[in-house]
Amino acid sequence: MKRIGEIVNRESLHRESPLERRRKTSTFEDLEVYQVAREFRKAMYRVAKDLPEIEKFGLASQIRRAAVSLTNNIAEGHGRYHYLDQIKFTLQSRGSLEELVDDLNICEDQQYLVGKQIIALKEQGWRVRQLIDGYIRYLRQHTTPATRVKEDDFSYVDDPDDSRFSM
């Protein structure tokens, strides 16, 4: 006869870890838009790191905050189960991306980066923008019927001939 301790130990060997269970469900890390945005965030962090000392607390800090916001908002939106919340956070992510493109314009204007670097980074940013826009389209098209309000056509205009509500 087997001891209970042996059975428990054997069962625990066959249990999935929380990480294994999580991998079977979709996470924000599985989204292509997140993966590409993450690579762009890394590239922008390198830009911030290489800026002159005078920009350490100005432009470099702004780039880091916008880059973090880019991916954080995709992640946070994915964690919201209502499509309108997901769209709202993804739109915020798109706004952060636009900030980063403007930061690249500043780097170009101040000659912190050469033209080839700016072009490559903007192309990478453009790819992120395409994916964000596609993800927003997907979210808007794949709403569940229960999340949409459907009202029959009804006129809310006062009918002067209707005496039901007359005083």
C-alpha positions as CSV (number, residue, x, y, z in Angstrom):
1,M,0.0,0.0,0.0
2,K,1.2,3.5,-0.9
3,R,1.6,6.1,1.7
4,I,-0.4,9.4,1.4
5,G,2.9,11.4,1.3
6,E,4.0,9.4,-1.8
7,I,0.7,10.1,-3.6
8,V,0.8,13.8,-2.8
9,N,4.4,14.1,-3.9
10,R,3.7,12.2,-7.1
11,E,0.6,14.4,-7.8
12,S,2.5,17.6,-7.2
13,L,5.1,16.5,-9.7
14,H,2.4,16.4,-12.4
15,R,0.7,19.7,-11.5
16,E,1.4,22.6,-13.8
17,S,3.2,25.6,-12.4
18,P,1.4,28.9,-12.5
19,L,3.8,30.0,-15.3
20,E,2.9,26.9,-17.3
21,R,-0.9,27.5,-16.8
22,R,-0.4,31.2,-17.8
23,R,1.4,30.2,-21.0
24,K,-1.8,28.3,-22.1
25,T,-3.8,31.5,-21.9
26,S,-3.3,34.7,-23.9
27,T,-1.3,37.4,-22.2
28,F,-0.3,40.9,-23.4
29,E,3.2,39.4,-24.1
30,D,1.6,37.3,-26.8
31,L,0.4,40.3,-28.7
32,E,2.5,41.2,-31.7
33,V,1.8,44.9,-31.1
34,Y,3.3,44.6,-27.6
35,Q,6.4,42.6,-28.9
36,V,7.2,45.2,-31.6
37,A,6.5,48.1,-29.2
38,R,8.8,46.5,-26.6
39,E,11.7,46.4,-29.2
40,F,11.0,50.1,-30.0
41,R,11.0,50.9,-26.3
42,K,14.4,49.3,-26.0
43,A,15.8,51.3,-28.9
44,M,14.4,54.5,-27.5
45,Y,16.0,53.7,-24.1
46,R,19.4,53.4,-25.9
47,V,18.8,56.8,-27.5
48,A,18.1,58.3,-24.1
49,K,21.2,56.7,-22.6
50,D,23.4,58.2,-25.4
51,L,22.1,61.7,-25.1
52,P,24.5,64.4,-23.8
53,E,24.6,65.0,-20.1
54,I,22.7,68.3,-20.4
55,E,19.6,66.2,-21.5
56,K,19.9,63.7,-18.6
57,F,16.9,65.2,-16.7
58,G,15.1,66.7,-19.7
59,L,14.8,65.0,-23.0
60,A,16.3,61.7,-21.8
61,S,13.9,61.5,-18.9
62,Q,11.0,62.3,-21.2
63,I,12.0,59.6,-23.7
64,R,12.2,57.0,-21.0
65,R,8.7,58.0,-19.6
66,A,7.0,57.9,-23.0
67,A,8.7,54.7,-23.9
68,V,7.5,53.0,-20.7
69,S,4.1,54.4,-21.3
70,L,4.0,52.9,-24.8
71,T,4.2,49.4,-23.6
72,N,2.6,49.8,-20.2
73,N,-0.6,51.0,-21.7
74,I,-0.8,48.1,-24.1
75,A,-0.3,45.8,-21.1
76,E,-2.8,47.6,-18.9
77,G,-5.4,47.7,-21.7
78,H,-5.1,44.0,-22.2
79,G,-5.7,43.5,-18.6
80,R,-9.1,45.3,-18.9
81,Y,-11.8,43.0,-20.0
82,H,-14.1,45.6,-21.5
83,Y,-13.2,46.5,-25.0
84,L,-13.8,50.3,-24.5
85,D,-11.1,50.2,-21.7
86,Q,-8.8,48.3,-23.9
87,I,-9.3,50.8,-26.7
88,K,-8.8,53.7,-24.3
89,F,-5.4,52.4,-23.1
90,T,-4.3,51.5,-26.6
91,L,-5.1,55.1,-27.7
92,Q,-2.9,56.3,-24.8
93,S,-0.2,54.1,-26.0
94,R,-0.5,55.6,-29.5
95,G,-0.2,59.1,-28.0
96,S,3.0,58.0,-26.2
97,L,4.4,56.8,-29.5
98,E,3.7,60.1,-31.1
99,E,5.6,61.8,-28.3
100,L,8.5,59.5,-29.0
101,V,8.5,60.5,-32.7
102,D,8.5,64.1,-31.7
103,D,11.4,63.4,-29.3
104,L,13.2,62.0,-32.4
105,N,12.5,65.3,-34.2
106,I,14.2,67.1,-31.2
107,C,17.2,64.8,-31.4
108,E,17.4,65.5,-35.1
109,D,17.0,69.3,-34.6
110,Q,19.7,69.3,-31.9
111,Q,21.9,67.0,-34.0
112,Y,22.1,64.4,-31.2
113,L,21.5,61.7,-33.8
114,V,22.5,61.4,-37.5
115,G,19.9,61.2,-40.3
116,K,20.2,57.4,-40.8
117,Q,19.5,56.7,-37.1
118,I,16.5,59.0,-37.2
119,I,15.1,57.4,-40.3
120,A,15.6,53.9,-38.9
121,L,13.9,54.7,-35.6
122,K,11.0,56.5,-37.2
123,E,10.5,53.5,-39.5
124,Q,10.4,51.3,-36.4
125,G,8.0,53.7,-34.8
126,W,5.8,53.7,-37.9
127,R,5.6,49.9,-37.7
128,V,4.5,50.1,-34.1
129,R,1.9,52.7,-35.2
130,Q,0.5,50.4,-37.9
131,L,0.2,47.6,-35.3
132,I,-1.5,49.8,-32.7
133,D,-4.0,51.0,-35.3
134,G,-4.7,47.5,-36.4
135,Y,-5.1,46.4,-32.8
136,I,-7.6,49.2,-32.2
137,R,-9.5,48.2,-35.4
138,Y,-9.6,44.6,-34.1
139,L,-10.9,45.7,-30.7
140,R,-13.6,47.8,-32.3
141,Q,-14.7,45.0,-34.7
142,H,-14.7,42.2,-32.2
143,T,-16.9,43.5,-29.5
144,T,-19.4,41.0,-28.0
145,P,-23.1,41.8,-28.6
146,A,-23.6,42.0,-24.8
147,T,-21.2,45.0,-24.6
148,R,-23.1,47.0,-27.2
149,V,-26.2,49.1,-26.3
150,K,-28.9,48.6,-28.9
151,E,-31.9,50.8,-28.7
152,D,-34.9,50.7,-31.0
153,D,-35.4,53.8,-33.1
154,F,-37.5,56.2,-31.0
155,S,-38.1,59.8,-31.3
156,Y,-37.3,61.8,-28.2
157,V,-38.9,64.9,-29.6
158,D,-42.0,66.2,-27.9
159,D,-45.2,65.6,-29.7
160,P,-47.5,68.5,-29.2
161,D,-50.6,66.3,-29.9
162,D,-49.6,63.9,-27.1
163,S,-51.6,64.8,-24.0
164,R,-50.5,62.0,-21.8
165,F,-48.0,64.2,-20.0
166,S,-50.0,67.4,-19.9
167,M,-50.7,69.1,-16.7
